Amino acid sequence: MKLNELRDNPGATKPRKRVGRGPGSGTGKMGGRGIKGQKSRSGVAINGYEGGQMPLYQRLPKRGFNKPNRKAFAVINLGLIQKFIDAGKLDAKSAITEDALIASGAVRRKLDGIRVLAKGEITSKVDLQVTGASKSAVDAVEKAGGKLAVAAAAAE
């Protein structure tokens, strides 16, 4: 095989459809847009538009409330912490802080703090210091012989 013999597989590329280029093209004159009407014109954007009727998304009532100053926690599961300890990316002997979790790559960014959840198994004896944790996560860590310290401000 030579460079000048390189070809795409047959059917891998299709020629571009050139709309509105005369009757011989098959998409000439009206260019596949039909006759008259809003959608035959240029500059049409009618997503959710109902012809002047009040659109569905405006007819339905608003529900709920989004707290403007809510806290967003970065979440990590116990199973992932154990996986990182097994891989040698986290040291179970020293205290595992939020900064250690970020440095190891277990958590991407701190946001308003890191919250530990109880999904997965933890077998190592660890000393975790984080902003928040679920009750079941605290129980699981203590059952494994470690301790989980939660910052007082975001204790749950």
Residue pairs with C-beta under 8 A, 6 or more apart in sequence:
17 27
18 25
18 27
19 25
19 27
19 31
19 32
20 27
20 28
20 29
20 30
20 31
21 27
21 28
22 28
23 29
30 40
33 39
33 40
34 40
38 44
38 46
39 46
48 55
48 56
48 57
49 55
50 56
71 112
71 113
71 154
72 111
72 112
73 111
73 112
73 113
73 114
73 115
73 131
73 132
73 154
74 107
74 108
74 109
74 110
74 111
74 113
74 114
74 115
75 114
75 115
75 117
76 101
76 106
76 107
76 114
76 115
76 116
76 117
77 116
77 117
77 118
77 119
77 120
78 116
78 117
78 118
78 119
78 120
78 121
78 122
78 137
78 140
78 141
79 119
79 120
79 121
79 122
80 106
80 120
81 90
81 96
81 101
81 106
81 116
81 122
81 126
81 128
82 120
82 121
82 122
82 123
82 124
83 120
84 90
84 104
84 105
84 106
85 91
85 92
85 124
85 126
89 104
89 105
89 106
90 96
90 100
90 101
90 104
90 106
91 100
92 124
92 125
92 126
94 100
94 127
95 127
95 128
95 129
96 126
96 127
96 128
96 129
97 129
97 130
98 107
98 110
98 113
98 114
98 129
98 130
98 131
101 107
101 114
101 130
102 108
102 109
102 110
107 114
112 131
112 154
113 130
113 131
113 132
113 151
113 154
114 130
114 131
114 132
115 130
115 131
115 132
115 133
115 134
115 154
116 128
116 130
116 132
116 133
116 134
116 137
116 141
116 148
117 133
117 134
117 137
118 134
118 136
118 137
118 139
118 140
121 140
122 140
122 141
122 144
122 146
123 144
124 144
124 146
125 144
125 145
125 146
126 141
126 144
126 146
126 148
127 146
127 147
127 149
128 141
128 146
128 147
128 148
128 149
129 149
129 151
130 148
130 149
130 150
130 151
131 150
131 151
131 153
131 154
132 150
132 151
132 154
132 155
132 156
133 148
133 150
133 156
134 156
135 156
137 148
138 148
138 150
141 147
141 148
142 148
150 156
